Amino acid sequence: MEGYFQLKEINRLASTDPKGFVEAENDNFQKKLENAASMIIENMRHSPIVLLSGPSGSGKTTTSMKLAAELERRGVGSHSISLDDYFKTVDPLTTPRTAKGDYDLESPKCLDMDLLNHHFTELSAGRSIVVPKYEFARQISYSDPSRTLRLGSDEIAIFEGIHALNDDITSVHPEAFKLYVSARSGVADGSELVFKATWMRLLRRTVRDSLFRGSSAAMTLKMWANVRRGEKANISPFKNRADYQFDSAFQYEVCVLKKHALKLFEHLDADTERYAELMGFIPAMARFADIDDALLPPDALLREFIGGGIYG
């Protein structure tokens, strides 16, 4: 099947040469980063702004950091800014809400687009900005005088977030370089779909949230429907605005993640949200060979989700 990894090849490589398999996949990802870096450098004559977007579980954080490292190797400095810091202070009167009446924090209307676009203009003109800070615990935005930024002639700013390719940004600054990252490949066994691409991201997020964010598997599954709703409304429609798209899925990743995930899933109750889907998810993972975490180098993107990485 076109656009899918093949299960038999995954298991063959995982069983015969797992170390070489991991290295080859990581090298392939590095080549994608190098291609993106070349295009960004070429675009610097038009804009020092890079907009990086992708859905939850895509590895945007590690991708941004690895991209910065590749640019630094080529003599281009970079500054990474999270679009989360451009969230507006929550206001009961103006903050958008879901159909259930909850705050819709997935909406691009939660971002201060006017300030963001002003900052792009200022940075492009070589002027300084004060990067805001958003405090999620109190849901307030404030200026942080210690976070001033001014770009040199050989520097860029990478703005990373789920809304980075939204038309409210890209239509105002079409000259910025636009990058879309997502785990887009599922796994097939011949013509049979074994593992959906969205399952890849859910698997990553479940493991990461349990290890590092104090969120149970049940809680992640409960949130997933709203996350997907936000992606379909606010992220996917804009992915084709990107100047460069690449797939952050790895052929070996289910082989690594399955043991972490099975521990989290095995004790879930039947009334857990999306339980029926999970009952297809768990047997699918059992069809993959195992690969030891120790074979992943510290700079591997998958370390963002299992720990032990240099970009955490």
Phi, psi and chi 1 to 4 in degrees:
 res  aa     phi    psi   chi1   chi2   chi3   chi4
   1 MET       -  129.3  -68.8  175.8   67.6      -
   2 GLU   -68.8  137.1 -174.5  178.2   -3.7      -
   3 GLY    85.8    6.9      -      -      -      -
   4 TYR  -127.7  148.5  -68.5   87.9      -      -
   5 PHE   -76.2  155.4  -57.8  137.9      -      -
   6 GLN  -104.5  126.6  -76.7  -66.1  -31.7      -
   7 LEU   -59.3  -42.7  178.9   64.4      -      -
   8 LYS   -61.7  -39.8  -71.5 -179.9 -178.9  177.0
   9 GLU   -70.0  -38.6 -177.6   65.6    3.7      -
  10 ILE   -58.9  -49.4  -70.9  171.5      -      -
  11 ASN   -68.7  -33.0  -74.6  -20.4      -      -
  12 ARG   -63.4  -47.8 -177.1 -173.3   71.9   79.7
  13 LEU   -69.6  -38.3  -68.0  167.8      -      -
  14 ALA   -65.0  -29.9      -      -      -      -
  15 SER   -87.9  -34.8  -59.3      -      -      -
  16 THR   -93.6  -34.8   59.7      -      -      -
  17 ASP  -152.0   67.4 -175.0   14.8      -      -
  18 PRO   -60.9  -37.4   20.6  -32.4      -      -
  19 LYS   -64.6  -47.5 -175.7  173.7 -175.9  -66.7
  20 GLY   -65.0  -35.6      -      -      -      -
  21 PHE   -60.8  -49.7 -175.3   25.3      -      -
  22 VAL   -62.2  -44.7  168.7      -      -      -
  23 GLU   -62.4  -43.0  -71.3  175.1  -10.4      -
  24 ALA   -65.1  -41.3      -      -      -      -
  25 GLU   -66.4  -41.3  -77.2  -69.6  -74.0      -
  26 ASN   -66.8  -36.2  -69.2  -15.5      -      -
  27 ASP   -64.5  -38.2  -73.5  -13.5      -      -
  28 ASN   -63.5  -40.9 -175.7   47.7      -      -
  29 PHE   -65.0  -39.4 -177.2   76.2      -      -
  30 GLN   -62.2  -38.4 -179.6   61.5   31.9      -
  31 LYS   -62.2  -38.3  -71.1 -175.3  175.7   69.6
  32 LYS   -63.5  -41.7  -63.6  173.3 -174.1  176.5
  33 LEU   -62.8  -41.2  -77.4  170.2      -      -
  34 GLU   -63.7  -39.7  -69.4  169.7    1.3      -
  35 ASN   -62.1  -44.2  -72.1  -21.2      -      -
  36 ALA   -63.1  -43.0      -      -      -      -
  37 ALA   -61.3  -41.5      -      -      -      -
  38 SER   -61.5  -42.2  -65.3      -      -      -
  39 MET   -69.2  -36.9  -64.8  176.1   72.7      -
  40 ILE   -64.0  -45.2  -71.9  168.0      -      -
  41 ILE   -62.1  -41.2  -68.6  170.2      -      -
  42 GLU   -62.3  -34.7  174.6   65.3   21.3      -
  43 ASN   -81.2   -9.0 -164.7   63.7      -      -
  44 MET   -60.8  -24.1  -75.3  178.3   67.9      -
  45 ARG   -69.6  -18.4   56.4 -174.4  172.3  152.3
  46 HIS  -100.9  -36.4  -57.1  -62.9      -      -
  47 SER  -162.5  143.2  174.0      -      -      -
  48 PRO   -93.0   10.2   35.8  -34.8      -      -
  49 ILE  -101.4  132.3  -55.2  -61.5      -      -
  50 VAL  -118.4  129.9  175.1      -      -      -
  51 LEU  -110.1  119.1  -57.0  171.4      -      -
  52 LEU  -118.8  120.4 -170.6  153.7      -      -
  53 SER  -129.5  163.8  178.4      -      -      -
  54 GLY   169.2  159.0      -      -      -      -
  55 PRO   -76.1  173.5   27.6  -34.3      -      -
  56 SER   -57.9  138.1  176.9      -      -      -
  57 GLY    80.6   12.7      -      -      -      -
  58 SER   -84.5  -15.6  -67.4      -      -      -
  59 GLY    86.5   31.6      -      -      -      -
  60 LYS   -62.3  -39.2  -65.8 -173.3  -63.6  -63.9
  61 THR   -63.0  -50.5  -59.9      -      -      -
  62 THR   -66.6  -39.7  -62.8      -      -      -
  63 THR   -58.6  -44.3  -62.2      -      -      -
  64 SER   -61.0  -43.2  177.2      -      -      -
  65 MET   -70.0  -40.8  -67.8  179.4  177.0      -
  66 LYS   -68.5  -35.4  -71.2  176.7   74.0   68.4
  67 LEU   -64.4  -41.4 -174.4   56.7      -      -
  68 ALA   -60.9  -40.3      -      -      -      -
  69 ALA   -64.8  -40.1      -      -      -      -
  70 GLU   -67.3  -40.1  175.2   60.6   24.7      -
  71 LEU   -65.2  -40.4  -70.6  165.0      -      -
  72 GLU   -61.2  -39.4 -177.9   70.1   29.4      -
  73 ARG   -60.4  -27.3 -172.3 -179.2   70.8   81.2
  74 ARG   -97.6    9.5  -57.9 -169.4 -166.6 -167.5
  75 GLY    87.4   15.0      -      -      -      -
  76 VAL  -112.1  119.0  175.3      -      -      -
  77 GLY   -79.3  154.2      -      -      -      -
  78 SER  -142.7  154.2   64.7      -      -      -
  79 HIS  -127.4  128.5  -57.9  -92.0      -      -
  80 SER  -101.4  127.8 -175.5      -      -      -
  81 ILE  -126.5  130.3  -59.4  102.7      -      -
  82 SER   -84.7  132.6  172.4      -      -      -
  83 LEU   -64.9  -18.4  -70.8 -170.7      -      -
  84 ASP   -57.7  -29.5  -72.9   -7.0      -      -
  85 ASP   -74.6   -5.4  -79.9  -31.9      -      -
  86 TYR  -100.9   12.0  -75.6   82.6      -      -
  87 PHE   -62.8  143.5  -95.7   71.4      -      -
  88 LYS   -81.5  152.8  -60.5  175.4 -175.6  176.5
  89 THR   -57.5  133.2  -64.1      -      -      -
  90 VAL   -64.7  127.6  168.0      -      -      -
  91 ASP  -127.1  119.9 -177.1  -24.8      -      -
  92 PRO   -55.0  -24.6  -24.0   33.4      -      -
  93 LEU   -86.3  -28.3  -63.2  177.5      -      -
  94 THR  -119.7  -19.5   59.0      -      -      -
  95 THR   -67.7  129.0  -61.1      -      -      -
  96 PRO   -62.2  152.7   20.7  -30.8      -      -
  97 ARG  -126.8  156.9  -65.8  178.8 -176.6  -93.2
  98 THR   -79.0  174.5   66.6      -      -      -
  99 ALA   -61.5  -23.7      -      -      -      -
 100 LYS   -86.0   -4.0  -66.0 -178.9  178.7  179.6
 101 GLY    93.6    0.0      -      -      -      -
 102 ASP   -79.5  156.3  -58.7  -38.2      -      -
 103 TYR   -59.2  130.7  -70.6  131.7      -      -
 104 ASP   -95.0   81.2 -175.6    5.3      -      -
 105 LEU   -76.2   -0.9  -59.8  179.9      -      -
 106 GLU   -86.5   -9.5  -58.3  -74.1  -27.1      -
 107 SER   -77.4  139.4  170.8      -      -      -
 108 PRO   -65.0  -17.7   22.6  -32.8      -      -
 109 LYS   -68.8  -10.7  -66.4 -179.9 -179.8  177.8
 110 CYS   -78.2  -15.2  -69.1      -      -      -
 111 LEU   -88.9  146.9  -68.7 -179.0      -      -
 112 ASP   -83.8   83.2 -169.6  -22.0      -      -
 113 MET   -64.3  -35.4  -67.5  -68.0 -170.1      -
 114 ASP   -63.0  -44.8  -69.6  -21.4      -      -
 115 LEU   -65.9  -42.4  178.0   61.7      -      -
 116 LEU   -60.7  -48.8 -169.7   59.2      -      -
 117 ASN   -66.2  -34.5  -77.4  -46.3      -      -
 118 HIS   -63.0  -42.0  173.4   66.4      -      -
 119 HIS   -65.4  -37.2  -80.7 -177.2      -      -
 120 PHE   -61.3  -42.8  -69.6  163.1      -      -
 121 THR   -63.0  -44.0  -61.2      -      -      -
 122 GLU   -64.9  -46.3  -65.4  -62.4  -76.9      -
 123 LEU   -63.4  -40.1  -70.8  173.1      -      -
 124 SER   -65.2  -27.2  -62.6      -      -      -
 125 ALA   -90.3    3.8      -      -      -      -
 126 GLY    81.3   16.1      -      -      -      -
 127 ARG   -99.3  163.3  -66.3 -172.4  -73.2  -93.8
 128 SER   -84.6  149.9  -63.3      -      -      -
 129 ILE  -128.7  159.4   65.1  168.0      -      -
 130 VAL  -105.1  110.8  176.1      -      -      -
 131 VAL   -71.7  127.6 -178.8      -      -      -
 132 PRO   -71.9  169.8   28.4  -35.0      -      -
 133 LYS  -131.9  133.6 -178.6   70.2  176.5  176.2
 134 TYR  -111.9  128.7 -168.8   76.9      -      -
 135 GLU  -102.4  104.3 -172.4  177.7  -38.6      -
 136 PHE   -67.6  -31.6  -79.1   90.8      -      -
 137 ALA   -59.8  -40.8      -      -      -      -
 138 ARG  -103.5   -3.6  -68.4 -169.3  -66.5  160.6
 139 GLN    56.7   45.5  -64.5 -176.1  -42.6      -
 140 ILE  -129.4  151.1   62.7  170.1      -      -
 141 SER  -108.3  143.4  174.7      -      -      -
 142 TYR  -150.1  157.8   60.3   92.4      -      -
 143 SER   -80.5  138.0  -65.9      -      -      -
 144 ASP  -116.8   99.3 -174.4  -10.5      -      -
 145 PRO   -57.9  -22.1  -22.4   33.5      -      -
 146 SER   -76.7  -12.4   66.1      -      -      -
 147 ARG  -106.6   65.4  -61.8 -172.1   71.5 -153.7
 148 THR   -93.1  150.1   59.0      -      -      -
 149 LEU  -142.3  131.8  175.3   61.6      -      -
 150 ARG  -139.9  129.4 -178.8  176.3 -178.7  179.3
 151 LEU   -88.3  136.2  -61.2  177.3      -      -
 152 GLY   -80.1  176.0      -      -      -      -
 153 SER   -67.5  -21.2   59.6      -      -      -
 154 ASP  -113.6   34.4   57.4   -9.2      -      -
 155 GLU  -130.3  153.4  -67.4 -176.4  -36.9      -
 156 ILE  -130.1  165.4   63.3  163.2      -      -
 157 ALA  -119.5  125.9      -      -      -      -
 158 ILE  -101.6  112.9  -58.0  173.9      -      -
 159 PHE   -98.0  116.1  -74.4   81.2      -      -
 160 GLU  -114.7  131.4  177.5  -98.4  -49.1      -
 161 GLY   172.6  164.9      -      -      -      -
 162 ILE   -66.9  -22.8   61.8  173.4      -      -
 163 HIS  -102.2   14.4  -60.7  -57.3      -      -
 164 ALA   -62.4  -25.9      -      -      -      -
 165 LEU  -102.6   10.4  -58.0 -173.3      -      -
 166 ASN   -59.7  144.9 -170.8  -82.0      -      -
 167 ASP   -59.2  -27.9  -80.3  -13.3      -      -
 168 ASP   -64.8  -17.1  -72.8  -16.6      -      -
 169 ILE  -102.9  -53.7  -63.0  173.5      -      -
 170 THR   -69.4  -27.5   57.9      -      -      -
 171 SER   -72.6  -27.6   63.4      -      -      -
 172 VAL   -82.5  -34.6  179.3      -      -      -
 173 HIS  -128.5   67.8  -70.5  -81.4      -      -
 174 PRO   -66.7  -16.9   25.1  -34.9      -      -
 175 GLU   -76.6  -16.3   72.9  -77.2   -3.1      -
 176 ALA   -66.2  149.3      -      -      -      -
 177 PHE   -81.1  131.7 -173.9   83.3      -      -
 178 LYS  -116.9  127.1  -62.5  165.8  -72.6  -66.8
 179 LEU  -128.0  131.3  178.9   64.2      -      -
 180 TYR  -119.1  128.4 -178.7   81.3      -      -
 181 VAL  -123.2  130.9 -179.4      -      -      -
 182 SER  -159.2  149.5 -176.9      -      -      -
 183 ALA   -78.9  101.5      -      -      -      -
 184 ARG  -109.9   -6.6  -57.2  174.8   67.7 -177.5
 185 SER  -104.1  128.9  -67.9      -      -      -
 186 GLY   -90.7 -169.7      -      -      -      -
 187 VAL  -125.8  133.9  178.7      -      -      -
 188 ALA  -121.2  154.9      -      -      -      -
 189 ASP  -117.1   94.5 -172.4   -0.9      -      -
 190 GLY    69.1 -118.4      -      -      -      -
 191 SER   -98.9   -0.4   60.2      -      -      -
 192 GLU   -89.6  125.2  175.9 -162.5    1.5      -
 193 LEU   -74.7  120.8  177.6   60.3      -      -
 194 VAL   -99.6  -40.3  174.1      -      -      -
 195 PHE  -143.6  116.0 -148.7   84.9      -      -
 196 LYS   -69.4  152.4  -60.2  176.7 -175.8  176.9
 197 ALA   -62.4  -37.9      -      -      -      -
 198 THR   -66.1  -29.0   52.2      -      -      -
 199 TRP   -64.9  -34.6  -75.6   -1.2      -      -
 200 MET   -55.7  -48.2  -67.6  -86.2 -162.8      -
 201 ARG   -70.8  -37.1  -64.0 -168.3  -69.2  107.9
 202 LEU   -64.8  -39.3  178.4   56.2      -      -
 203 LEU   -61.4  -47.8 -166.4   61.1      -      -
 204 ARG   -58.0  -49.5  -70.8  174.9  174.1 -173.2
 205 ARG   -66.7  -39.7  178.6  162.4  174.2  161.4
 206 THR   -61.0  -45.4  -57.6      -      -      -
 207 VAL   -66.5  -47.5  172.3      -      -      -
 208 ARG   -61.3  -46.5  179.6 -160.8   64.4 -168.1
 209 ASP   -65.3  -33.4  -73.5    2.4      -      -
 210 SER   -70.7  -42.5  174.6      -      -      -
 211 LEU   -74.7  -36.8  -70.6  173.6      -      -
 212 PHE  -125.0  -10.4  -52.7  116.4      -      -
 213 ARG  -124.2    9.3  -60.1 -170.6  178.7 -178.6
 214 GLY    63.4   27.5      -      -      -      -
 215 SER  -111.8  126.2  179.1      -      -      -
 216 SER   -71.2  163.9   67.0      -      -      -
 217 ALA   -60.9  -39.2      -      -      -      -
 218 ALA   -61.6  -39.3      -      -      -      -
 219 MET   -68.4  -41.0 -172.0  178.1  -61.9      -
 220 THR   -63.2  -42.4  -60.9      -      -      -
 221 LEU   -64.5  -37.2  -71.9  165.4      -      -
 222 LYS   -65.7  -36.2 -176.1  176.5 -178.8  179.1
 223 MET   -78.6  -20.7  -66.5  169.1   52.9      -
 224 TRP   -61.5  -37.7 -170.6 -115.8      -      -
 225 ALA   -61.3  -41.2      -      -      -      -
 226 ASN   -70.5  -36.6 -169.9   51.9      -      -
 227 VAL   -61.7  -46.0  168.8      -      -      -
 228 ARG   -65.5  -38.1  -69.4  -73.5  -68.1  137.3
 229 ARG   -59.6  -45.1  178.1 -166.6   61.5   77.9
 230 GLY   -63.6  -38.3      -      -      -      -
 231 GLU   -63.8  -45.8  -69.5  173.3   -1.9      -
 232 LYS   -65.1  -32.3  -69.5  173.7 -176.8  177.0
 233 ALA   -86.1  -35.6      -      -      -      -
 234 ASN  -120.8   -8.8  -58.0  -45.4      -      -
 235 ILE  -120.3  -59.3  -56.2  174.6      -      -
 236 SER   -55.3  -39.9  -63.1      -      -      -
 237 PRO   -61.4  -17.0  -23.6   35.1      -      -
 238 PHE  -110.0    0.9  -55.1  104.4      -      -
 239 LYS   -62.8  -29.2   64.8 -175.3  179.5 -176.7
 240 ASN   -76.8   -1.3  -70.7  -30.2      -      -
 241 ARG   -74.6  -16.0  -54.0  -68.2 -168.2  -88.5
 242 ALA   -66.7  142.7      -      -      -      -
 243 ASP   -77.7  -24.1  -61.4  -58.6      -      -
 244 TYR  -150.1  128.9 -173.3   73.3      -      -
 245 GLN  -119.9  139.4  -63.1 -173.4   36.9      -
 246 PHE  -145.2  154.1   66.6   79.3      -      -
 247 ASP   -84.9  123.3 -171.3  -10.2      -      -
 248 SER   -98.2   12.7   65.5      -      -      -
 249 ALA   -78.6  145.4      -      -      -      -
 250 PHE  -116.6  140.2  -67.3   80.1      -      -
 251 GLN   -60.2  -31.4  -68.5 -164.7   71.6      -
 252 TYR   -88.3   -3.6   66.1   74.2      -      -
 253 GLU   -70.1  -35.8   68.8  176.9   88.2      -
 254 VAL   -64.1  -33.7  179.6      -      -      -
 255 CYS   -60.5  -30.4  -58.8      -      -      -
 256 VAL   -88.4  -44.6  172.9      -      -      -
 257 LEU   -77.5  -24.1  -68.6  171.3      -      -
 258 LYS   -57.7  -41.5   57.9  179.7  -78.0 -166.5
 259 LYS   -67.7  -33.8   54.6 -174.8  169.9  -67.1
 260 HIS   -68.7  -43.9  -63.3  -81.2      -      -
 261 ALA   -70.9  -40.1      -      -      -      -
 262 LEU   -60.6  -35.5  -73.8  171.0      -      -
 263 LYS   -62.8  -33.4  -67.7  176.4 -175.0  176.1
 264 LEU   -80.9  -31.4  -58.3  174.6      -      -
 265 PHE   -88.6  -24.5  -68.6  144.0      -      -
 266 GLU   -65.8  -23.2   61.6 -175.1    1.5      -
 267 HIS  -106.1   12.4  -60.9  -58.2      -      -
 268 LEU   -71.4  143.5  -69.4  176.3      -      -
 269 ASP   -78.8  159.3  -62.6  -33.6      -      -
 270 ALA   -66.6  -19.2      -      -      -      -
 271 ASP   -89.8    6.2   60.5   -6.3      -      -
 272 THR   -63.3  138.6  -60.4      -      -      -
 273 GLU   -59.1  138.2 -167.8  140.6   -8.5      -
 274 ARG    65.7   24.7  -55.5  179.4   79.7   88.6
 275 TYR   -61.3  -40.2 -172.3   79.7      -      -
 276 ALA   -61.2  -40.9      -      -      -      -
 277 GLU   -64.2  -39.1 -177.7  177.8    4.8      -
 278 LEU   -61.9  -32.3 -164.8   61.4      -      -
 279 MET   -69.0  -16.1  -70.1  -56.1   95.4      -
 280 GLY   -92.0  -29.0      -      -      -      -
 281 PHE   -66.3  -49.1 -160.3  142.1      -      -
 282 ILE   -65.2  -48.9  -68.4  173.8      -      -
 283 PRO   -62.4  -31.9  -21.0   31.5      -      -
 284 ALA   -63.1  -42.1      -      -      -      -
 285 MET   -62.0  -33.1  -74.4 -167.9  -72.2      -
 286 ALA   -64.9  -16.6      -      -      -      -
 287 ARG   -82.2   -6.5  -62.2  173.9   67.6  171.0
 288 PHE   -97.8  140.4  -71.1   78.3      -      -
 289 ALA   -66.5  161.4      -      -      -      -
 290 ASP   -91.5  145.6  -68.7  -34.0      -      -
 291 ILE  -130.4  132.8  -70.4 -179.0      -      -
 292 ASP   -69.7  136.3 -165.3  -39.8      -      -
 293 ASP   -54.1  -33.3  -65.9    2.1      -      -
 294 ALA   -60.7  -19.5      -      -      -      -
 295 LEU   -78.8  -11.7  -66.5  178.7      -      -
 296 LEU   -85.0  125.3  -88.7   65.7      -      -
 297 PRO   -68.2  162.0   26.5  -34.4      -      -
 298 PRO   -61.6  -21.2  -22.5   33.4      -      -
 299 ASP   -97.5    8.5   66.2  -14.5      -      -
 300 ALA   -67.5  140.6      -      -      -      -
 301 LEU   -59.1  -37.0 -179.1  141.6      -      -
 302 LEU   -63.8  -18.1 -140.6   57.9      -      -
 303 ARG   -63.9  -22.1  -71.8  -74.7 -179.4 -168.8
 304 GLU   -59.0  -26.0  179.5  176.9  -31.1      -
 305 PHE  -105.8  -24.2  -55.3   96.4      -      -
 306 ILE  -112.2   -9.6   64.1  172.5      -      -
 307 GLY    90.7  174.5      -      -      -      -
 308 GLY    82.2   12.8      -      -      -      -
 309 GLY  -101.7  167.6      -      -      -      -
 310 ILE   -89.3   -7.8   60.6  174.2      -      -
 311 TYR  -105.4   11.7  -62.6  116.8      -      -
 312 GLY   -76.1      -      -      -      -      -
